[in-house]
């Protein structure tokens, strides 16, 4: 006889079993796909790690001297883009969620969502045809007046196709998705906390600083890392806008600019042969590792700030 304290195991229907197993299978496929991509990159990259300039024309000495400037350029342009886009994304999201009238907020929300769907090649064309000529006088002014600062030193390029222009294009690209995430996080801030801050005499900005931003901090970090991940892997926009020479330079306004891994693969792969293909795949492996590390750090930061997500 079954004890009354023994909980009866629920009997799942056929539909529940099918749905449960389908969900487990779909989740497992993510891990399988990630492992397959990593295995492919590792296997095809092994010859590149021992290649020299004699076996691969892309190399001058060895693989690490080739990929070093590419890693620097990838991280450098993505960091500049994130530094430009993140404050704007937070400001726009706060305006939509707490300042704009309801109808205007809805219109701006639709515009942000539409901008997130624009193909990167369109941003690249805009960067070449509109942004680069427009910022060239600004670059000249910065060099003449702030040339003593290392970032604005050197000889200014006459085309405007610099690492700063590429970063501006990337900032515009990642701005919509970062804004959309921050907006949704800010809208989920506990209403009771906001009303309590206002009832205690706080201004709207003080309420946002004390109640909304602490609650939305994990979301802001997630949005920033998602935007950084897209900036790290962007290909066509950077390849179209950036006039790259493969050097390591912190100058933002000169024609001597580092390239990025993704753009270098896109430009070099059509003519690659032999071990050059392995070299390019190996650079893709490095980009894979960098992106994985960025996401892992983001998850660690969000988990450390998890107490704010339980505020409601």
C-alpha positions in Angstrom: 0.0 0.0 0.0 1.4 3.4 -1.0 2.2 5.7 1.8 0.1 8.9 1.8 3.3 11.0 2.2 4.8 9.5 -1.0 4.4 11.9 -3.9 3.0 10.3 -6.9 5.1 10.7 -10.0 3.1 12.6 -12.7 2.3 10.7 -15.8 3.3 12.6 -18.9 1.1 12.5 -21.9 2.4 11.7 -25.4 2.5 15.4 -26.3 4.5 16.3 -23.2 7.0 13.5 -23.8 7.5 14.6 -27.5 7.9 18.2 -26.5 10.3 17.5 -23.7 12.5 15.2 -25.8 12.4 17.7 -28.7 13.6 20.5 -26.4 16.4 18.3 -25.1 17.4 17.5 -28.7 17.4 21.1 -29.8 19.5 22.2 -26.9 22.0 19.3 -27.5 22.3 20.4 -31.1 23.7 23.7 -30.0 26.6 21.9 -28.2 27.1 19.5 -31.1 27.3 22.4 -33.6 29.7 24.4 -31.4 31.9 21.3 -31.0 31.8 20.6 -34.7 32.8 24.1 -35.6 35.6 24.1 -33.0 36.9 20.7 -34.2 36.9 21.8 -37.9 38.8 25.0 -37.0 41.4 23.1 -34.9 42.0 20.4 -37.4 42.4 22.7 -40.4 44.5 25.2 -38.4 47.2 22.8 -37.3 49.4 23.1 -40.4 49.3 26.9 -40.1 50.9 26.9 -36.7 54.2 25.5 -38.0 54.0 27.2 -41.5 56.7 29.6 -42.6 57.0 32.2 -45.3 58.3 29.5 -47.7 55.2 27.4 -47.5 52.6 30.1 -47.2 52.9 33.3 -49.1 50.8 35.2 -46.6 53.4 34.8 -43.9 56.6 36.8 -43.7 58.2 34.8 -40.8 55.6 32.7 -38.9 51.9 32.5 -38.1 52.0 34.4 -34.8 53.7 37.5 -36.3 51.0 37.4 -39.0 48.0 37.1 -36.7 49.3 39.5 -34.0 48.4 42.7 -35.8 45.1 41.3 -36.9 44.1 40.5 -33.3 45.2 43.9 -32.3 43.1 45.6 -35.0 40.1 43.4 -34.3 40.1 44.2 -30.6 41.1 47.9 -31.1 38.3 48.8 -33.5 35.7 46.9 -31.6 36.7 48.6 -28.3 36.4 52.0 -29.9 33.0 51.2 -31.3 31.8 49.9 -28.0 33.1 53.0 -26.2 31.2 55.2 -28.6 28.0 53.2 -28.8 27.4 52.1 -25.2 26.7 55.6 -23.6 24.5 56.5 -26.6 22.6 53.2 -26.3 22.0 53.7 -22.5 20.9 57.3 -23.1 18.5 56.5 -25.9 17.0 53.5 -24.0 16.4 55.7 -20.9 14.8 58.4 -23.1 12.4 55.8 -24.7 11.6 54.1 -21.4 11.3 57.0 -18.9 11.2 60.4 -20.7 9.6 60.2 -24.1 5.8 60.4 -24.5 4.1 57.0 -25.1 3.4 57.6 -28.8 6.9 58.9 -29.5 8.5 56.0 -27.5 6.6 53.5 -29.7 7.8 55.2 -32.9 11.4 55.3 -31.7 11.1 51.6 -30.6 10.0 50.6 -34.1 12.8 52.7 -35.7 15.4 51.0 -33.4 14.1 47.6 -34.3 14.3 48.4 -38.0 17.8 49.7 -37.8 18.9 46.4 -36.2 17.8 44.6 -39.3 19.7 46.7 -41.8 22.4 44.6 -43.6 26.0 45.4 -42.8 26.9 46.0 -46.4 24.5 48.9 -46.4 26.3 50.4 -43.5 29.6 49.9 -45.4 28.3 51.8 -48.4 27.1 54.6 -46.1 30.5 54.7 -44.5 32.3 55.0 -47.8 29.9 57.4 -49.5 28.7 59.6 -46.7 30.6 59.2 -43.5 34.2 59.2 -44.7 34.0 62.4 -46.8 32.0 64.1 -44.0 34.5 63.4 -41.2 37.6 64.3 -43.2 37.5 68.0 -42.2 36.9 67.0 -38.6 40.0 64.7 -38.8 42.1 67.6 -40.1 40.9 69.9 -37.3 41.6 67.2 -34.7 45.1 66.7 -36.1 45.9 70.4 -36.2 44.6 71.2 -32.7 45.1 67.9 -30.8 48.0 66.4 -32.7 50.0 66.4 -29.5 47.8 63.6 -28.3 49.1 60.3 -29.6 45.8 59.1 -30.9 45.3 62.1 -33.2 48.9 62.4 -34.3 50.6 61.4 -37.5 49.8 62.4 -41.1 46.0 62.7 -41.7 44.7 60.6 -44.6 42.9 62.4 -47.4 40.2 59.8 -47.9 38.8 59.5 -44.4 39.0 55.7 -44.5 40.7 55.3 -41.1 40.3 53.0 -38.1 38.1 55.7 -36.4 35.8 55.8 -39.4 35.4 52.0 -39.3 34.8 52.2 -35.5 32.1 54.8 -36.1 30.4 52.6 -38.7 30.5 49.6 -36.2 29.2 51.9 -33.5 26.1 52.7 -35.6 25.7 49.0 -36.4 25.7 47.8 -32.9 23.8 50.7 -31.4 20.3 49.5 -32.3 20.6 46.0 -30.8 22.3 47.4 -27.6 19.6 50.1 -27.3 16.8 47.5 -27.8 18.2 45.3 -25.0 18.7 48.2 -22.6 15.2 49.5 -23.3 13.6 46.2 -22.4 15.7 45.9 -19.3 14.8 49.4 -18.1 11.1 48.8 -18.7 11.3 45.8 -16.4 12.6 47.8 -13.5 10.3 47.4 -10.4 7.6 50.1 -10.5 7.4 50.0 -6.7 11.1 51.0 -6.4 10.6 53.9 -8.8 7.5 55.2 -7.1 9.2 54.8 -3.7 12.2 56.9 -4.8 9.9 59.6 -6.2 7.8 59.6 -3.1 10.9 60.2 -1.0 11.6 63.4 -3.0 14.0 62.1 -5.6 14.1 63.8 -9.0 13.5 61.7 -12.1 17.3 61.4 -12.8 17.9 60.4 -9.1 15.2 57.8 -9.4 16.8 56.4 -12.5 20.3 56.4 -10.9 19.2 54.8 -7.7 16.5 52.4 -8.9 16.6 51.8 -12.7 20.4 51.6 -13.4 21.3 49.2 -10.6 18.5 46.9 -11.6 19.5 47.1 -15.3 23.2 46.6 -14.8 23.3 43.0 -15.8 21.3 43.8 -18.9 23.6 46.7 -19.8 26.6 44.3 -19.5 24.8 41.7 -21.7 24.0 44.3 -24.3 27.5 45.6 -24.3 29.0 42.2 -24.7 26.5 41.3 -27.4 27.4 44.5 -29.3 31.1 43.8 -28.8 30.7 40.3 -30.1 29.1 41.6 -33.3 31.8 44.3 -33.7 34.5 41.7 -33.3 33.1 39.5 -36.0 31.9 42.1 -38.5 33.3 41.6 -42.0 31.9 43.5 -44.9 31.5 47.0 -43.3 35.0 47.0 -42.0 36.4 45.6 -45.3 34.7 48.3 -47.3 35.5 51.2 -45.1 38.9 50.5 -43.6 42.1 51.2 -45.6 44.2 48.6 -43.9 48.0 48.1 -44.1 48.4 45.4 -41.5 50.4 47.4 -39.0 50.1 47.9 -35.2 49.3 51.5 -34.7 47.2 53.5 -32.2 46.9 56.5 -34.5 43.2 57.0 -35.4 43.5 59.4 -38.4 46.3 58.2 -40.6 46.3 55.9 -43.6 48.4 53.3 -41.7 45.7 51.2 -40.1 45.6 47.7 -38.6 43.2 45.2 -40.3 40.7 42.9 -38.6 40.6 39.1 -38.7 37.2 38.9 -40.3 37.9 41.6 -42.9 41.3 40.0 -43.7 39.7 36.6 -44.3 37.0 38.1 -46.6 39.6 39.9 -48.7 42.3 37.2 -48.8 40.3 34.0 -49.0 39.2 34.2 -52.7 42.8 34.1 -53.9 44.2 31.8 -51.2 45.6 28.4 -52.0 47.6 25.6 -50.3 48.7 26.4 -46.7 47.4 30.0 -47.1 43.9 28.6 -46.6 45.1 26.9 -43.4 46.5 30.2 -42.3 43.3 32.0 -42.8 41.3 29.3 -41.1 43.7 29.5 -38.2 43.1 33.2 -37.9 39.4 32.3 -37.8 40.1 30.0 -34.9 41.8 32.9 -33.0 38.7 35.0 -33.6 36.5 32.1 -32.4 38.6 31.9 -29.2 38.5 35.7 -28.6 34.7 35.8 -29.1 34.3 32.9 -26.8 36.4 34.5 -24.1 34.4 37.8 -24.4 31.1 35.9 -23.9 32.5 33.9 -21.0 33.6 37.1 -19.3 30.2 38.6 -19.9 28.4 35.6 -18.4 30.8 35.8 -15.3 30.0 39.6 -14.9 26.3 39.0 -15.2 26.3 36.1 -12.7 28.2 38.3 -10.2 25.5 40.9 -10.5 22.6 38.4 -10.4 21.2 39.9 -7.2 19.9 42.9 -9.1 17.9 40.7 -11.5 15.9 39.4 -8.5 14.9 42.9 -7.4 11.3 42.5 -8.6 
